[in-house]
Amino acid sequence: MAPDASDALAVREMVKSFLNAALTGNLDLLKNIAAQLDDGQGMAKTVAAIKDAKQRGALHFAAREGKTEVCKYLLEELKLDVDTKDEDGETPLLHAAQQGHNDTAKYLLERGASPKIPSDMGATALHHCAGTGNIELLKYLLSKGMEVDLDSDAGAPLVWAAGNGQKEALKVLLEHHANPNAETEDGVTPLLSAVAANSSACTELLVQAGANVNVLAGGATPLHIAADHGNIEMLKCLLEAGADPNKVDDDGLKAIQIAASRGNHAAVEILLRVTGKLEKVPEWTVDGVIRYVQSETDKQEELVRNVKNVSLSEATLPKKDLPEVSPEVKAKAAEAKSRGHEAFKRNDFQMAVDAYTQAIDMDPTDSTLFSNRSLCWLRMGQGEHALSDARECRSLNPDWPKACYREGAALRLLQRFEEAANAFYDGVQLDPNSIELAQAFGEAVEAGRKFHGKNNRKSS
């Protein structure tokens, strides 16, 4: 006879209590509930089968909260798999390393956990230690023969240390002969990550280690990024190391133009001395360059404001009914969100997706998390994923112009230009003063015309 609804509900509550016991380290309660749930197949099989919706079991939760005694029971008495993976491909060791539970992580390693197993996003325990500055566990992993330039989809650990401004972790990795010019799949190097993180200390260390100061990735060189920050110390360091001030970014701009667009007089003054004169600039002085660059920007903005006469797209989506999220859970989600921001700043989009996904799991009501993850997918060229997150963002917050922009950007990547134009225009309707949305709308309309014209020529 099939169990009724009340029986099923009771089992779900027991499973929840069991996993919570692992999380809080209540070993007696964990054993008691496991015994009640055991249907005759044995404690080991019963416990191994108990998982949440993200396929996280008791060992994941115990490791994540540093409950070593629970881990000992699960591994030594029940003989569970030390490298069991959850839905994101994360092992208990990864959970312990992410949260800085060094004693638990060392215990798991002693019990045979493999430090080389990455998450689905490519991050290993060494990456997390480098990114968080966990020097103790970082050195321990390296002492166990962990490869310092571990090849993964998430880039080298050195990129993580640099991108989070972790000077001491960077030192340790370089002392173990980490490659200062290791690249991610997108060509991002540790130096680019350090500059993006606005870390002068990490930048100087990498320059001393022989990092290429003229690498171009993500459309810019380290000098362009430093100019955007207006970081004088960093600009001087890069120039002294041989950074080329005349190198242009993907938009054809030199670093001095980036600094001028920000109105940073000190940065423009430094770059003016070493940059070849731009013929279009009538007055080659600090103020002259800033006036010219900013006037050109004003002209472009005025042109964008004149975009008119378009049709409305589909009606605004209704807001979703949202679940309640406790303040404690929101705080944990905010922590994961912050890690996503840091990863994004260093152009480590896969790690950012990983962090934002963790935050979404905890707080699916936060539309900004879907917006941020959509942007990461976009930078990785994953249009369908970007569109899915953008539409979820809009359903959560239909009155937010940025949600419209995210959807339009994803559709544009997928070459669905008419739909992209409609999404951008929805955003314009919500925020008529948004230059970014108006410009994106105009570009989508023009791209659609060219795209259809090209296809028509092919078919004729």
N, C-alpha and C positions, 0 to 999 in steps of 0.2 A: 504493500500500500504506500503510495507516494506521500511524503511529508506535507502537512498543510502549511499555509502561509505563516502562521505563528511559529511553527517549528523552524522554518527557513530564516525568519527574522531573528530568532533566538541564536541560531548558528552564526549568523552574520555579526551579531553583537559579541558573541564569544570570540570570533576571529579578530574583531577590532580590539577587544580587551587583551587578547593574546599578543598581538603585535605591539600594543601599547606597553605591555609588561616588558617586552624586549627592549623597547625604546627607553623606558624608565629604569631598567635594570632590576626589576622585581622578579628574581629567578624563581622563588617559591610559587608565585602566582602563575608564572609562565608554565611551570611543570604541572600545576594543578589543572589549568585550562587544557593543556595538551592532552592530559590523561582523559579528560571528559570528551575531547574531540576524537580521540583514537577509536576507530571503528573495527579494530582487530588487526589492522595491517602493521602495527608496531609504531612506537613513538617516533623513530627516525623518519619513516616514510610520511607519517602524519604531519610532523613539524615541517619537513621539507616541502610539503604540498601547500602549506598555509601561506598565502601571499596576498598582497593588496592589488588594486587595479593596475598598478605600475609594475607588477611582478616582483615587488620587494618583499623579501621574507624576513624572518626574525633576525637572521645574521646581518642583513643589511641595516636594519634599524639599530641593532645593538652596536655595530661598528660605527654607525653614523653619530651615535651619542656617546661613544667611548665607554661602553659597558663591557669591559674585558671579561668579567666573570661569566656573563651570559654567553659571550663568544666561546669561552673555554668549555662550557657545558655542551654547546651545540657542536663543537668540533671534536672534543675529546671523548665525550660520552655518546653522542648521537652520530658522530662521524659524518657530519654534513659536508658538502662540497665547499671548500674554502673559497673557490673562485666562481661561485654561482653568480649569474648575471641577472640584472633587472631589465626592464623594458628598454632602458637607454644604454644597455651594454655595460653598466657599471657594476663592478665587483665590490664586496665589502671593504677591501683594501682602499679602493678609490673613495668610498664614502668616508672612511676614517681619515684619509689624507686630506680630503677637502675641508674637513672640519677641524683639522689640526690635532687630532687625538693620537699623539705619537706613540704612547705605550701600547694602545690597541693596534695601531698599524704595525709596530714591531712584532707584536705577538702573532698577528696574522702572517707576517713574513716568515716567522719561525715555524709556523705550522704549514708552510709550503705555498703560501699565496704568491702568485706570479706578479711582480711589479711591472712586467712588460705588457700586460693586457690593457689596451686602451678602451675608453668608452666608445660608443658609436660615433661620437664627435671627434675622436682621435686623441683624447687627453689621457695621460697616464698619471700615476701618483707623483712621478718626478715633475711633470708639468705643473701640477697643483702646488707642490712645494715651492717650485721656482716662482710661481705667480703670487703666492701668499707670503713669501719670505720666510718659510719654515726651514731655517738653516739646519736645525738638529736632524730632522727627518731627511732633508736633502742630502746631507753628508752621509747619513746612514745608508741611504739607497745607493749612493755612489760607491760607498765602501763595499757594498755587496755585488759590485760589478755592473751596476746599471749603466747603460751606454749614455754618455753625456749629450751626444747629438742624436738622441733617439728619433728615428724617422717616423713621423706620424702625420695624419691629416691635419693636425692642429699646429704644425710647425715645431721647431725645436724648443726645448725648455728655456733656452737663452732668450727667445722671443718673448716668452711669458714673463720672465724676470724683468726684462727691459721695459716691456709694455706696462708693467705695474710699478715701475720706478723702484724695484727691489735691488738696491745697490749691493748689499752684502751677498744676496743670492747670486747676483751677476758675477761678483768676485769669485765666489766658490766655483761656479761653472767654468769661468775662464781659467782658473787655476787648474782645473781638470781638463784643460785644453779644448774647451768648447769652441766651435767654429764661429767667429764673429760675423761671418758673412753667410750663415745658414739662412735659407729662404723657405718661406711657406709656398704653397702651390700658387698663390697669387703674387709671388715675388717679394713679399714683405720680409725685410731683414730685421735683426735685432736693433740696428741703429735707427731705422725708420720707426720702430716701435717705441724706442726710448725717446725720440724727438716728439712723437705723437703724444706721449705721456707727459711731455714738458719736463723731463728729468735731465737736468744738466749734468748731474753726477754720473748717471748711467751713460749718457752721451760721451762724456770725457773718457770713461773707462773703455768704451767700445772703440773710440778713435785711437786710443793708445794701443789697443789690441790689434789694430790694422783693419778696422771696418771700412768698407767702401763708402766714402762720403758723397759720391755722385750717383748712387743707385737711384733708379726711377721706378717706382711701383705705386699703384693706386692713383696714377696720374700726377705724382709730385715727387720731388727729391727731398732729402732731409732739410736742405736750406729753405725750400718753399714752406715747409711745415713750421720751421723755426721762425720764419718771417711772419707767418700767420699768427703765431703765438706772440710775436714781439719780444722774444726772449733774447736779450742782448748778449748775455754770457754764452748762450748756445750758438748764436750767430758767429761770434768771434771764434769759438772753438772749431766750428765747421770750416770757416774761411781759412784759419791757420792750418787746418789739416788738408787743405786743397780743394774745398768745395767750389764748384764753378758757378759764379754769380750770373753768368750769361746763359746758363742752361734753362730751357723753357719747360713748363709743365704741359699737360695734355691740352690745355686751353691756349697754349702759345704765350704764356705769361712768364716773365722773369720774377725772381724772388722780390726784387725791389717794388714791382707792381703790386704784389700781394701785400707787402708792408704798407704801401701807400694807400691801398684800398681800406686799410684799417686805421689810417690816419696816424700811424706810429712814427713820429718824427725821428726818434733815436735810431730805430731800425733802418729807416730810409737813409739817414745820414751815414751809417756804417756801410750800407750797400752801395750808396752813390759813389763812394771813392773807388770801388772795384768793378762796377758794372759798366759795360759799354753803353754809350749814349743812345737812347731811343729816338729815332729821327722824328717821330710824330710829336714828341714832347718839346714845345717851343722854348721852355725855360728849364735848363738842366740844373736846378737847385732843389733842395729838400722841399721847400714850399711849392715850387713849380711842378715837381713830379706829383706831389699829393693833389694839387689842384687839378691837374690834367686827368689823372686816373679817376678821381672822384667825379669829375664832370662827365667823363665817358660813362661811368656807372649811372649817373643821373639821367643821361640820354636814353640809355637802355631801359631804365625803369619807366620812363615816360612813354616809350614806345609800347611797352607791355600793357600799360594802363589803357591803351586805346583799343584793346581787343574787345570787339562788340558783336552784336547781332548773331547770337547762337541760340540753339533750341535747348529747352530744358530736358534733362534726362529723366529716368524713372523717379517716382516719388521717394522721398526720404524714408529710410527703413525705420520700422518701429523699434523701440528699445526692448531689450530682452528682460525677462524676469530673472533677477540675479539671486544666487544663494547668499546666505549670510556667511561672512568670514570674520572670525574672531580677531581682535587686535593683536594677539600673540602670533597668529598665523600670518597676518598682514606684515608684521615686523620681520618675520623670517623671509617672506616673499620680497620685501624691500631690500633685504641683505643680498639675496640672489640677484635681484634687479641691478643693484650696485655693481656686482661682479660682472654682469652683462655689459654695463656701461664701460667699465674699465677695459674689458676685452675688445669692445667695439672701437674704443679710442686708439687702440694699437693695431687696428685692422685685423684682429683675430676673430673673424666673423663666426667661425665654427664654435669657438668657445663661448662667444656671446649668445649664440642660439641655445647652447647647452644651458647656460645660466638663466636665460629668459624662460626656457622650457620648465626649469625647476620652479621658477617664480610663478608661472602660469598654473602649474600643478597645485600650488598652494593657494593662489588667489586668482581664479579664472574670471573674476569680475573687473579686473584692471585692464581697461582698453589699451593703455599705453604699452603694456607688455606685448600685446599682439602687434601693435604698431612698430615697436622696436624689433621684434623678431621678423616681421615682414621686411623691414629694411635690410636686415642681415641676409635673409634669403635673396633679396634683390641684388645685393653686392656679390653674392655667390653665384648669380645667374640662374637661380631656381625660381622661375616665374610662377609656376603653379602653386608652389608652397607660399610664395610671397602674396599671391592673390588670395589664397585661402585665409591667411592670417589677416590681411587687410579687410576682407569682408566680415570676418569675425569682429574685428575692431569697430567697423561701422555699425554692426548690429548691436554692439555694446554701447556705443556712443555716436548715434547718427547725426548729432549736431556739431560734431568736431570736424573742422575743415581739414586737419591733418589726416584724418582717416580717409577722406576722399582723395587726398593727394597720394596716399599709400596705394589705394586701389588703382588709381590712374597710372601710377608708375609701374605697377605689376602688369597691367594690361598693355602698357606701351612696350614693355620687354617682350611680351608674348605676341607683339605686332597686331594687337586688336585695337587699332588706333581710334576707331569711331567710339568704341566703348570707353577707351581711355579719355577721350575728349569729354564725353558725357560725365565721367567721374570727376574730372578736373573742374568742369563747369559747376557741378554740384557744390564743390568747394568754394568756387567764386561766389556763388549765391549766398553761401553761409558767411563768407568773409570777402566782401567786395574790394577791400583795400589790400588784399594779399597779392603782392607782385609775383611771388613764386608760383601761386596757383594760376594766375592769369597767363604768365609766360608759358607754363607747362601746357595749358589749354591750347594756346596758339601754336606751340610746337607740335602738339598731337594732331591738330587739324591739318597742319602743313605736311607732317609726316604721312598722314593718311592719304592726302592728295597725291603725294609722290609715289606712295606704295601702290595705290590703285592705278595710277598712270603707268607705272612700270609693269604691272601685271597685265594691263590692257594691251601694252605694246607687245608683250610676250605672246599673248593669245591671238594677236592679229597677224 
